[in-house]
Amino acid sequence: MPLESEDIHHLRAAHGYVELGMYEDATAELGEIAPEYSDMDELIAVRIAIHGGQKEWESMRDEARKMFERDPANPQWAISFAYATRRAQTIEDAKIILLDAVEKHPDEAMIRYNLACYECQLGKLETAKEYLDQAFTLEPKCRTLALEDSDLKPLWGELD
């Protein structure tokens, strides 16, 4: 069932507020959308962003898990689910999610990039470098991210 035009307006406004980091306003806009639409993928995606921005890791994990299970073909949901799991639980739990995802999405650079971050934080620098090299091969722009990502700080001297 598609959103009504007024609800579309609220959804767009919520997106805009998320981009501005105005999470309470984004939540208020979502609250104006008819309740029967609350389980739509588009609304869940905005709630994931809101929870992440507000560092509400348990809520983000729950919403991201829902999308991960609903739309396994989209690698972003595995990344979001793992990220929230890392914050709500442990890096090891998050790593399990991404190890499964890398098999399903072998060409997704950000899965390998995030695995590199997790391995680096776990002190497994050689494994982290391997994942980073794979991510750089798939998406050269990841190198720029890596040079500013504090998770990868132990490797910064080797990334130049």
BAGUTOR-671653 format. One record per residue (C-alpha): chain; residue number from 1; x, y, z. Coordinates in nm, 3 decimals. Layout:
<recs>
 dolo drenlum    east   north      up
    A     NUM       X       Y       Z
...
</recs>
This chain:
<recs>
 dolo drenlum    east   north      up
    A       1   0.000   0.000   0.000
    A       2   0.168   0.327  -0.110
    A       3   0.198   0.629   0.117
    A       4  -0.053   0.912   0.086
    A       5   0.086   1.245  -0.036
    A       6   0.076   1.401   0.313
    A       7   0.264   1.101   0.451
    A       8   0.521   1.130   0.170
    A       9   0.574   1.492   0.275
    A      10   0.643   1.382   0.635
    A      11   0.880   1.108   0.517
    A      12   1.076   1.355   0.303
    A      13   1.091   1.597   0.593
    A      14   1.217   1.319   0.820
    A      15   1.493   1.239   0.568
    A      16   1.591   1.605   0.561
    A      17   1.604   1.631   0.937
    A      18   1.821   1.318   0.955
    A      19   2.065   1.473   0.708
    A      20   2.083   1.780   0.930
    A      21   2.133   1.571   1.244
    A      22   1.799   1.687   1.383
    A      23   1.685   1.348   1.505
    A      24   1.405   1.458   1.736
    A      25   1.247   1.654   1.452
    A      26   1.286   1.354   1.222
    A      27   1.114   1.135   1.480
    A      28   0.833   1.387   1.511
    A      29   0.781   1.383   1.133
    A      30   0.765   1.003   1.131
    A      31   0.507   1.025   1.411
    A      32   0.281   1.221   1.176
    A      33   0.265   0.935   0.927
    A      34  -0.042   0.712   0.950
    A      35   0.028   0.418   1.185
    A      36  -0.059   0.155   0.926
    A      37   0.260   0.251   0.740
    A      38   0.494   0.220   1.038
    A      39   0.634  -0.114   0.923
    A      40   0.720   0.006   0.571
    A      41   1.082  -0.039   0.470
    A      42   1.123   0.333   0.398
    A      43   1.019   0.427   0.750
    A      44   1.233   0.158   0.909
    A      45   1.535   0.286   0.714
    A      46   1.482   0.636   0.853
    A      47   1.442   0.499   1.206
    A      48   1.772   0.312   1.166
    A      49   1.942   0.640   1.078
    A      50   1.774   0.820   1.368
    A      51   1.871   0.553   1.622
    A      52   2.227   0.552   1.492
    A      53   2.250   0.929   1.512
    A      54   2.120   0.923   1.868
    A      55   2.348   0.631   1.960
    A      56   2.048   0.417   2.051
    A      57   2.230   0.098   1.959
    A      58   1.977  -0.159   2.081
    A      59   1.695   0.008   1.890
    A      60   1.912   0.052   1.582
    A      61   2.012  -0.314   1.599
    A      62   1.651  -0.429   1.625
    A      63   1.540  -0.220   1.326
    A      64   1.849  -0.312   1.120
    A      65   1.797  -0.680   1.195
    A      66   1.442  -0.648   1.065
    A      67   1.568  -0.505   0.735
    A      68   1.858  -0.753   0.720
    A      69   1.609  -1.040   0.742
    A      70   1.355  -0.874   0.513
    A      71   1.597  -0.769   0.237
    A      72   1.910  -0.988   0.250
    A      73   2.004  -0.887  -0.106
    A      74   2.086  -0.534   0.015
    A      75   2.433  -0.537   0.175
    A      76   2.367  -0.210   0.357
    A      77   2.139  -0.388   0.603
    A      78   2.413  -0.634   0.700
    A      79   2.651  -0.341   0.751
    A      80   2.398  -0.148   0.961
    A      81   2.305  -0.457   1.161
    A      82   2.670  -0.536   1.231
    A      83   2.753  -0.176   1.322
    A      84   2.468  -0.155   1.573
    A      85   2.554  -0.501   1.707
    A      86   2.913  -0.388   1.762
    A      87   2.789  -0.097   1.970
    A      88   2.511  -0.283   2.153
    A      89   2.698  -0.610   2.209
    A      90   3.052  -0.693   2.096
    A      91   3.281  -0.661   1.798
    A      92   3.295  -1.041   1.780
    A      93   2.916  -1.059   1.743
    A      94   2.928  -0.796   1.471
    A      95   3.210  -0.977   1.294
    A      96   2.999  -1.292   1.268
    A      97   2.730  -1.096   1.084
    A      98   2.982  -0.955   0.836
    A      99   3.162  -1.284   0.779
    A     100   2.831  -1.426   0.665
    A     101   2.760  -1.114   0.459
    A     102   3.096  -1.121   0.279
    A     103   3.006  -1.463   0.140
    A     104   2.670  -1.335   0.015
    A     105   2.808  -1.005  -0.115
    A     106   3.163  -1.075  -0.234
    A     107   3.182  -0.752  -0.436
    A     108   3.074  -0.517  -0.156
    A     109   3.381  -0.320  -0.048
    A     110   3.224  -0.175   0.268
    A     111   3.169  -0.518   0.419
    A     112   3.541  -0.592   0.384
    A     113   3.625  -0.242   0.504
    A     114   3.419  -0.289   0.820
    A     115   3.572  -0.632   0.876
    A     116   3.913  -0.462   0.857
    A     117   3.800  -0.214   1.123
    A     118   3.681  -0.494   1.349
    A     119   3.998  -0.700   1.304
    A     120   4.212  -0.395   1.372
    A     121   4.022  -0.325   1.693
    A     122   4.070  -0.688   1.793
    A     123   4.446  -0.650   1.739
    A     124   4.456  -0.873   1.432
    A     125   4.647  -0.627   1.216
    A     126   4.756  -0.865   0.940
    A     127   4.401  -0.984   0.885
    A     128   4.283  -0.624   0.895
    A     129   4.535  -0.531   0.624
    A     130   4.414  -0.818   0.406
    A     131   4.053  -0.701   0.432
    A     132   4.159  -0.342   0.364
    A     133   4.354  -0.444   0.054
    A     134   4.046  -0.628  -0.072
    A     135   3.825  -0.325   0.002
    A     136   4.069  -0.091  -0.178
    A     137   4.069  -0.319  -0.481
    A     138   3.690  -0.322  -0.492
    A     139   3.655   0.050  -0.418
    A     140   3.964   0.273  -0.425
    A     141   3.777   0.551  -0.238
    A     142   3.792   0.334   0.075
    A     143   4.158   0.437   0.111
    A     144   4.051   0.796   0.186
    A     145   3.807   0.672   0.450
    A     146   4.073   0.450   0.607
    A     147   4.314   0.741   0.654
    A     148   4.059   0.915   0.877
    A     149   3.894   0.618   1.050
    A     150   4.004   0.596   1.413
    A     151   3.925   0.223   1.414
    A     152   4.215   0.183   1.173
    A     153   4.458   0.416   1.353
    A     154   4.706   0.133   1.426
    A     155   4.746   0.094   1.047
    A     156   4.758   0.460   0.941
    A     157   5.136   0.456   0.895
    A     158   5.105   0.170   0.649
    A     159   4.826   0.318   0.437
    A     160   5.006   0.613   0.279
</recs>
